[in-house]
Amino acid sequence: MQQGAYNPSINSSVADFMSAVSEPSEQEAMGKVVRDLLNDGQRLSRRTLCTRLLSQLDRASCKKEQAIYQTLVGYLFVR
């Protein structure tokens, strides 16, 4: 598989996912994840989002934070 190739369907999937995020706390959490990925020089894709969200879920300090990250991970698998 070629890394770095432009794939419009992946970009569309990421855009659809981002538009599904509705709660302000979800938007803030997703914004932080996206910002961290981009600051780390990583590409923005479903795979990198999922990996980072699962990592954040493991490190969540309270039930509310866990619920936010679980919801965001769930959005990745809704079509």
C-alpha positions as CSV (number, residue, x, y, z in Angstrom):
1,M,0.0,0.0,0.0
2,Q,1.4,3.4,-1.0
3,Q,1.7,5.8,1.9
4,G,1.1,9.5,1.2
5,A,-1.1,9.0,-1.8
6,Y,-4.2,11.3,-2.0
7,N,-7.4,9.3,-1.5
8,P,-10.6,11.4,-1.8
9,S,-12.7,8.7,-0.2
10,I,-10.6,8.8,3.0
11,N,-10.7,12.5,3.1
12,S,-14.5,12.4,2.6
13,S,-14.8,9.9,5.4
14,V,-12.8,12.1,7.8
15,A,-14.9,15.1,6.8
16,D,-18.1,13.1,7.4
17,F,-16.8,12.0,10.8
18,M,-15.9,15.5,11.8
19,S,-19.4,16.8,10.9
20,A,-21.0,14.1,13.1
21,V,-19.3,15.5,16.2
22,S,-22.0,17.6,17.9
23,E,-21.5,18.2,21.6
24,P,-19.2,21.1,22.6
25,S,-17.1,18.8,24.7
26,E,-16.9,16.3,21.8
27,Q,-15.8,19.2,19.5
28,E,-13.1,20.3,22.0
29,A,-11.8,16.7,22.5
30,M,-11.7,16.1,18.7
31,G,-10.1,19.4,18.1
32,K,-7.4,18.5,20.6
33,V,-6.8,15.1,19.0
34,V,-6.6,16.7,15.5
35,R,-4.3,19.4,16.7
36,D,-2.0,16.9,18.4
37,L,-1.8,14.7,15.3
38,L,-1.0,17.6,13.1
39,N,1.6,19.0,15.5
40,D,3.2,15.6,15.6
41,G,3.5,15.7,11.8
42,Q,1.1,12.8,11.3
43,R,-1.4,12.5,8.5
44,L,-5.1,13.0,9.4
45,S,-6.9,9.7,8.6
46,R,-9.4,7.3,10.1
47,R,-6.6,5.1,11.2
48,T,-4.6,7.9,13.0
49,L,-7.8,9.3,14.5
50,C,-8.9,5.9,15.8
51,T,-5.4,5.2,17.3
52,R,-5.2,8.5,19.0
53,L,-8.8,8.4,20.3
54,L,-8.2,4.9,21.8
55,S,-5.0,6.2,23.4
56,Q,-6.9,9.1,24.9
57,L,-9.6,6.7,26.0
58,D,-7.1,4.6,27.9
59,R,-5.7,7.7,29.6
60,A,-9.1,9.3,30.4
61,S,-9.2,10.4,34.0
62,C,-13.0,10.4,34.6
63,K,-16.2,8.7,33.4
64,K,-17.3,11.8,31.5
65,E,-14.0,11.9,29.6
66,Q,-14.3,8.2,28.9
67,A,-17.8,8.6,27.5
68,I,-16.7,11.4,25.2
69,Y,-13.9,9.4,23.7
70,Q,-16.1,6.3,23.4
71,T,-18.6,8.3,21.5
72,L,-16.0,9.7,19.2
73,V,-14.6,6.3,18.5
74,G,-18.1,5.1,17.8
75,Y,-18.5,7.8,15.2
76,L,-15.6,6.3,13.2
77,F,-17.6,3.1,12.7
78,V,-20.9,4.6,11.7
79,R,-21.6,4.8,8.0
